[in-house]
């Protein structure tokens, strides 16, 4: 981040690949900007996860996005 302060980073690895919001927070600048987090499998396959059991595909994917956003915001602001 220090060497490329004005560059947006595409950040893979969150969710299904095992990366956590706490792992990724170093990719963001002091304002909490500068990163685009990818979680394709975590969102597309959310309906298979136990915590979304009973939800439709749409509901599970939507909730996975909301959960991801909240998790990232929590870590970035910490």
KOLNUKE-413417 format. One record per residue (C-alpha): residue in three letters; z, x, y. Coordinates in Angstrom, 3 decimals, m for minus. Each point is the difference from the previous one (the first is absolute). Last residue first. Layout:
! residues N
@code = ALA	Z = Z	X = X	Y = Y
...
END
This chain:
! residues 78
@code = UNK	Z = 13.675	X = m10.604	Y = m1.268
@code = UNK	Z = m2.784	X = m1.796	Y = 1.925
@code = UNK	Z = m2.730	X = 1.322	Y = m2.309
@code = UNK	Z = 1.937	X = m0.897	Y = m3.145
@code = UNK	Z = 0.755	X = m3.579	Y = 1.033
@code = UNK	Z = m3.532	X = m0.586	Y = 1.284
@code = UNK	Z = m1.440	X = 1.287	Y = m3.277
@code = UNK	Z = 2.210	X = m2.277	Y = m2.104
@code = UNK	Z = m0.720	X = m3.029	Y = 2.186
@code = UNK	Z = m3.751	X = 0.569	Y = m0.159
@code = UNK	Z = 0.112	X = 0.562	Y = m3.765
@code = UNK	Z = 2.047	X = m3.162	Y = m0.569
@code = UNK	Z = m2.431	X = m2.027	Y = 2.114
@code = UNK	Z = m2.980	X = 1.419	Y = m1.874
@code = UNK	Z = 1.664	X = m0.645	Y = m3.384
@code = UNK	Z = 0.763	X = m3.546	Y = 1.170
@code = UNK	Z = m3.661	X = m0.637	Y = 0.730
@code = UNK	Z = m1.132	X = 1.466	Y = m3.305
@code = UNK	Z = 2.566	X = m2.066	Y = m1.927
@code = UNK	Z = m0.853	X = m3.205	Y = 1.874
@code = UNK	Z = m3.746	X = 0.469	Y = m0.506
@code = UNK	Z = 0.294	X = 0.766	Y = m3.719
@code = UNK	Z = 2.290	X = m2.999	Y = m0.418
@code = UNK	Z = 3.706	X = 0.606	Y = m0.257
@code = UNK	Z = 2.020	X = m0.617	Y = m3.158
@code = UNK	Z = 0.892	X = 3.663	Y = m0.370
@code = UNK	Z = m0.093	X = 1.827	Y = 3.336
@code = UNK	Z = 3.049	X = 2.179	Y = m0.709
@code = UNK	Z = m1.204	X = 0.642	Y = m3.550
@code = UNK	Z = m3.252	X = 1.577	Y = 1.124
@code = UNK	Z = m3.286	X = m1.261	Y = m1.452
@code = UNK	Z = m0.811	X = m2.117	Y = 3.096
@code = UNK	Z = 0.234	X = 3.186	Y = 2.063
@code = UNK	Z = m3.147	X = 1.360	Y = m1.643
@code = UNK	Z = m2.256	X = m0.080	Y = 3.076
@code = UNK	Z = 2.847	X = 0.968	Y = 2.338
@code = UNK	Z = 1.539	X = 2.960	Y = m1.818
@code = UNK	Z = m3.423	X = 0.998	Y = m1.318
@code = UNK	Z = m1.486	X = 0.262	Y = 3.479
@code = UNK	Z = 2.961	X = 1.601	Y = 1.766
@code = UNK	Z = m1.550	X = 1.977	Y = 2.846
@code = UNK	Z = 2.038	X = 0.995	Y = 3.031
@code = UNK	Z = m1.802	X = 0.601	Y = 3.283
@code = UNK	Z = 1.914	X = 2.524	Y = 2.086
@code = UNK	Z = 0.177	X = 1.090	Y = 3.609
@code = UNK	Z = 2.696	X = m2.247	Y = 1.425
@code = UNK	Z = 3.786	X = m0.161	Y = m0.292
@code = UNK	Z = 0.411	X = 1.030	Y = 3.647
@code = UNK	Z = 1.312	X = 3.430	Y = m1.009
@code = UNK	Z = m3.117	X = 0.600	Y = m2.106
@code = UNK	Z = m0.548	X = m1.181	Y = m3.559
@code = UNK	Z = m0.723	X = 2.120	Y = m3.077
@code = UNK	Z = 3.657	X = 1.031	Y = m0.382
@code = UNK	Z = 0.812	X = m3.643	Y = m0.802
@code = UNK	Z = m1.905	X = 0.156	Y = m3.273
@code = UNK	Z = 2.714	X = 1.062	Y = m2.443
@code = UNK	Z = 2.486	X = m2.460	Y = 1.530
@code = UNK	Z = m2.564	X = m2.763	Y = m0.394
@code = UNK	Z = m0.170	X = 0.800	Y = m3.691
@code = UNK	Z = m2.712	X = 1.584	Y = m2.126
@code = UNK	Z = m0.093	X = m0.915	Y = m3.679
@code = UNK	Z = m3.706	X = m0.575	Y = m0.595
@code = UNK	Z = 0.569	X = m3.759	Y = m0.221
@code = UNK	Z = 1.627	X = m0.060	Y = 3.439
@code = UNK	Z = m1.183	X = 2.546	Y = 2.550
@code = UNK	Z = m2.258	X = 2.805	Y = m1.209
@code = UNK	Z = m2.696	X = 0.121	Y = 2.648
@code = UNK	Z = 0.426	X = 0.738	Y = 3.718
@code = UNK	Z = m3.133	X = m0.039	Y = 2.146
@code = UNK	Z = 1.119	X = 2.074	Y = 2.980
@code = UNK	Z = m0.864	X = m0.883	Y = 3.592
@code = UNK	Z = m0.498	X = 3.076	Y = 2.146
@code = UNK	Z = 1.621	X = 0.511	Y = 3.396
@code = UNK	Z = 2.885	X = 2.272	Y = m1.094
@code = UNK	Z = m2.081	X = 2.211	Y = m2.312
@code = UNK	Z = 1.955	X = 3.252	Y = m0.392
@code = UNK	Z = 3.402	X = m1.661	Y = 0.401
@code = UNK	Z = m0.847	X = m2.818	Y = m2.407
END
